[in-house]
């Protein structure tokens, strides 16, 4: 049965569906005629509707981007849209399938919607002076790499981090992802960020070097299907999937363990590793860590700052090391910024480190700023 997309920050837009557009503004109607073609016939008392089936997100994004670029505030305010997906089962029934929606309570909200029409403005989210859709469809961002090192400072891998292109005005990546979530565009942005990191890894990093890439579980409404492009890009590049580590970012809710386990299973079936980012911060709880048993567990800067002289942080680090050892995971300390922190973490037995002390994010891999052999 068909189901309508609703404006809910937990629900990502999908790759296939039907976009319908309507407006009572003559200027907007003329633009829709130009971009889409003739409208479907309207019944008495109803406005015409322009229907656009899409089978790839690029088609959808380019149309929305053009509408945002060519409409003024008045015409945009009069534009409405409805996005419909074909479903074999209701959202509630889907919650019991092998790949359940990330947030069933959001699906219940969706089922309650009567006609699905929304102001198009929700798709035209922006961050600063940038349209989120424009940033995605034109790939106006790049990946940078920050070294991950062993206790002696020797690099074993890099984390890939999204950054604005140098020739454009800056934006904060966290704000971009937050704006994308509000519009449901995080599924598209997250995929493009993953593919950007894979392309950069293929250009600069040899086999055996670990490649850490962030991802949003909430963007993967059907994990195996949503990750097809990611796995294909790794295989087409000739790189070893075992060299990749995908990290759950700290801004994600982790209360739907079933969905997260499905996501982890989809990755692991392709031979890649998993990490939980910022354990102890926001949603990345220790309880979730023990259920998911990631291959790598990252300790947030909150626990690393001045850890060499803060007993509570020392106890927390020891506790995480003990818990992670029970499922044979590897602890990685983030945000190491001075030698005092570094030396304490080495003595505590933390096997991997990351932070400005060893190197800042860069468009090319750089040697660790802290040399090996430090006592």
C-alpha positions in Angstrom: 0.0 0.0 0.0 1.2 3.6 -0.6 2.5 5.6 2.3 3.3 9.3 2.6 6.5 10.9 3.8 6.1 13.1 6.8 8.3 15.9 8.2 9.9 14.0 11.0 13.6 14.4 11.7 14.0 10.6 12.3 12.6 9.7 8.9 15.0 9.8 5.9 13.8 10.5 2.4 14.0 7.4 0.2 15.6 6.7 -3.2 12.4 5.7 -5.0 9.0 7.2 -4.9 6.5 9.7 -6.4 6.9 13.4 -5.9 3.7 15.5 -6.4 3.7 19.3 -6.6 0.9 21.8 -6.4 0.5 25.5 -6.1 -2.1 28.2 -6.5 0.5 30.8 -7.5 0.5 31.3 -11.3 4.2 32.0 -11.4 5.0 28.8 -9.6 2.6 26.9 -11.9 4.4 28.2 -14.9 7.7 27.2 -13.5 6.3 23.7 -12.8 5.1 23.5 -16.4 8.6 24.3 -17.6 10.5 22.0 -15.3 8.1 19.0 -15.1 5.8 19.3 -18.0 2.0 19.5 -18.1 0.1 18.9 -14.9 -2.5 16.2 -14.4 -6.1 17.2 -14.9 -7.7 18.8 -11.9 -11.2 18.1 -10.8 -13.6 20.9 -10.2 -12.5 23.0 -7.3 -9.0 21.4 -7.1 -5.7 22.8 -8.1 -3.6 21.0 -10.8 -1.0 18.5 -9.6 2.4 17.9 -11.2 3.6 14.3 -10.7 7.3 13.3 -10.9 8.2 9.6 -10.3 11.8 9.2 -9.3 13.9 6.0 -9.1 17.2 7.6 -8.0 17.8 10.3 -5.4 19.8 12.4 -8.0 16.6 13.1 -10.0 14.7 14.1 -7.0 17.5 16.4 -5.6 18.1 18.2 -8.9 14.4 19.1 -9.3 14.1 20.3 -5.7 17.4 22.3 -6.1 16.1 24.0 -9.2 12.8 24.8 -7.5 14.6 26.4 -4.6 16.9 28.3 -6.9 14.2 29.7 -9.1 11.4 30.5 -6.7 11.1 33.7 -4.6 9.7 33.7 -1.1 6.1 34.2 -2.3 6.0 31.5 -4.9 7.9 29.1 -2.6 5.5 29.7 0.2 2.6 28.7 -2.1 4.3 25.5 -3.3 3.2 22.2 -1.7 4.6 18.7 -2.2 3.7 15.2 -1.4 6.1 12.3 -1.4 4.6 8.8 -1.7 6.3 5.4 -1.4 5.0 2.0 -2.4 5.0 -0.4 0.5 4.2 -4.1 0.6 3.1 -3.8 4.2 2.0 -1.1 6.6 4.6 0.8 8.6 3.5 -1.0 11.7 3.8 -4.4 10.1 7.2 -3.4 8.7 8.4 -3.0 12.3 8.4 -6.8 12.6 10.3 -7.5 9.4 14.0 -8.4 9.2 14.9 -4.8 8.4 12.6 -2.7 10.5 12.3 1.1 10.4 14.8 2.9 12.6 12.0 4.6 14.6 8.7 2.7 14.7 7.0 5.6 16.6 7.8 7.9 13.7 6.2 5.3 11.3 3.0 5.5 13.5 3.0 9.3 13.0 3.3 8.8 9.3 0.4 6.4 9.1 -1.8 8.9 10.9 -1.2 11.5 8.1 -4.4 11.8 6.0 -3.2 13.3 2.7 0.5 13.8 2.9 0.7 17.4 1.6 3.5 19.5 3.1 4.9 23.0 2.4 7.9 22.5 0.1 10.0 24.7 2.4 10.9 21.7 4.6 13.0 20.3 1.7 14.8 23.7 1.2 16.7 23.6 4.5 19.9 25.7 4.6 23.0 26.0 6.7 24.3 29.5 6.8 24.2 30.8 3.2 24.2 27.2 1.8 21.2 25.2 0.6 21.5 21.7 1.9 20.2 20.2 -1.4 22.7 22.3 -3.4 25.6 21.1 -1.2 24.5 17.5 -1.7 23.6 17.5 -5.4 26.7 19.4 -6.5 29.1 17.8 -3.9 30.2 21.1 -2.5 32.3 19.4 0.2 35.4 17.3 0.6 36.8 14.7 2.9 39.8 15.4 5.1 41.9 12.8 7.0 43.1 12.8 10.6 45.7 10.3 11.7 45.0 7.5 14.2 48.1 6.3 15.9 49.5 3.6 18.1 50.8 4.6 21.6 54.3 5.4 20.2 52.8 7.8 17.7 53.0 5.6 14.6 50.0 6.0 12.3 47.8 2.9 11.6 44.9 4.6 9.9 42.9 7.8 9.3 39.5 9.1 10.1 37.6 10.8 7.3 35.9 14.1 8.2 33.6 16.2 6.0 34.8 19.7 5.3 33.6 22.6 3.0 35.5 23.2 -0.2 38.2 25.8 0.2 36.8 28.1 -2.5 33.4 28.5 -0.8 32.2 30.1 2.3 32.6 27.9 5.4 30.0 25.9 7.2 30.1 23.7 10.3 29.7 20.0 9.3 27.6 19.2 12.4 25.2 22.0 11.5 24.9 20.7 8.0 24.0 17.2 9.2 21.5 18.6 11.7 19.8 20.7 9.0 19.8 17.7 6.7 18.1 15.6 9.4 15.3 18.2 9.8 14.6 18.0 6.0 14.9 14.2 5.8 17.9 14.7 3.6 20.4 12.9 5.8 20.0 9.7 3.9 21.4 11.5 0.8 24.0 13.5 2.6 25.3 10.6 4.5 25.7 8.5 1.4 27.6 11.2 -0.5 29.9 11.7 2.5 30.7 8.0 2.6 31.4 7.9 -1.1 33.6 11.0 -0.9 35.7 9.3 1.8 36.0 6.1 -0.2 37.2 8.0 -3.3 39.8 9.8 -1.2 40.9 6.6 0.4 41.4 5.0 -3.0 43.5 7.9 -4.1 45.8 8.2 -1.1 45.9 5.2 1.2 47.5 1.8 0.5 46.2 -1.6 1.6 46.5 -2.3 5.2 45.9 1.3 6.4 42.6 1.5 8.4 40.0 3.9 7.0 37.5 5.2 9.6 34.3 6.7 8.1 31.4 8.1 10.1 27.8 7.2 9.3 24.2 7.8 10.5 22.3 4.6 11.3 19.0 6.6 11.1 19.8 7.3 7.4 19.7 3.6 6.6 16.0 2.9 6.4 16.7 -0.5 4.8 20.3 -1.3 5.7 21.4 -3.8 3.1 19.7 -1.8 0.2 20.9 1.6 1.4 24.5 0.4 1.6 24.7 -1.1 -1.8 26.4 1.9 -3.3 28.9 2.0 -0.4 29.9 -1.6 -0.8 30.0 -1.4 -4.6 32.4 1.7 -4.3 34.7 -0.2 -2.0 34.8 -3.3 -4.3 35.2 -1.2 -7.5 38.1 0.6 -6.0 40.0 -2.6 -5.4 40.4 -1.9 -1.7 40.0 -4.5 1.0 36.7 -4.1 2.9 38.5 -5.4 6.1 40.5 -2.1 6.0 37.3 0.0 6.5 35.8 0.9 9.9 32.4 2.6 9.9 31.6 4.7 13.0 28.2 5.4 14.5 28.3 9.1 15.2 27.5 10.5 18.7 24.4 12.5 17.6 22.5 9.3 16.8 19.8 7.9 19.0 20.6 4.4 20.1 17.4 3.2 21.6 16.3 1.0 18.7 18.8 -1.8 19.2 17.0 -4.0 16.7 17.6 -1.6 13.9 21.2 -1.0 15.0 21.9 -4.7 15.0 20.5 -5.0 11.5 22.8 -2.2 10.4 25.8 -3.8 12.0 24.9 -7.2 10.4 24.7 -5.5 7.0 28.2 -4.0 7.4 29.7 -7.2 8.9 28.3 -9.4 6.1 30.6 -7.4 3.7 33.7 -7.9 5.9 34.0 -4.3 7.2 34.5 -3.4 10.9 32.3 -1.2 13.1 33.0 1.5 15.7 31.0 3.4 18.2 32.0 7.0 18.4 32.2 9.1 21.6 31.1 6.4 24.1 29.9 8.2 27.2 28.5 11.2 25.3 24.9 11.9 24.5 23.3 8.8 22.9 26.4 6.5 22.7 25.8 4.8 26.0 27.8 2.0 27.6 24.7 -0.2 27.6 24.4 0.1 23.8 28.1 -0.6 23.4 27.7 -3.9 25.3 24.7 -4.9 23.2 26.3 -4.0 19.8 29.9 -5.1 20.7 31.6 -2.9 18.1 35.1 -3.8 16.9 36.4 -0.3 18.0 35.2 1.9 20.9 36.1 5.6 20.8 36.5 7.6 24.0 35.3 11.2 23.7 37.5 14.2 24.4 35.3 14.7 27.5 37.1 11.8 29.1 40.6 12.5 27.7 41.0 16.2 28.6 43.4 16.4 31.6 42.8 12.6 32.2 46.4 12.4 33.6 45.4 14.5 36.6 41.6 13.6 37.0 40.9 10.5 39.0 37.3 10.2 37.9 38.4 10.1 34.3 41.1 7.6 35.0 38.5 5.3 36.6 36.2 5.7 33.6 39.0 4.9 31.1 39.9 1.8 33.1 36.3 0.7 33.2 35.8 1.1 29.5 39.1 -0.8 28.8 37.8 -3.7 31.0 34.3 -3.8 29.4 35.6 -3.7 25.9 38.2 -6.4 26.6 35.3 -8.8 27.3 34.2 -8.8 23.7 37.7 -8.3 22.3 37.1 -4.8 21.1 39.8 -2.1 20.7 39.6 1.3 22.5 40.6 4.5 20.7 41.0 7.7 22.7 39.9 10.8 20.8 41.0 14.4 21.3 44.5 13.9 22.7 46.0 17.4 22.7 49.0 17.3 25.0 51.8 15.1 26.1 50.5 14.6 29.6 47.3 13.0 28.3 49.3 11.0 25.8 51.7 9.6 28.4 49.0 8.7 30.8 46.9 6.9 28.1 50.0 4.9 27.1 50.5 3.8 30.6 46.8 3.0 31.0 47.1 0.6 28.1 44.8 2.4 25.5 45.9 0.9 22.2 44.9 3.6 19.7 45.0 7.4 19.9 43.8 10.4 17.9 43.9 14.1 18.3 45.6 17.4 17.4 48.8 16.3 19.2 49.3 13.8 16.3 47.8 15.8 13.5 44.9 17.9 12.3 42.5 16.9 9.5 44.1 17.4 6.1 43.1 16.8 2.5 46.1 14.5 2.2 47.6 12.0 4.7 50.2 13.6 6.9 52.8 12.0 9.1 52.1 12.0 12.8 53.2 15.2 14.5 54.4 13.3 17.5 57.3 11.0 16.8 57.8 7.4 17.8 60.1 6.3 20.6 58.9 8.8 23.2 59.4 7.6 26.8 
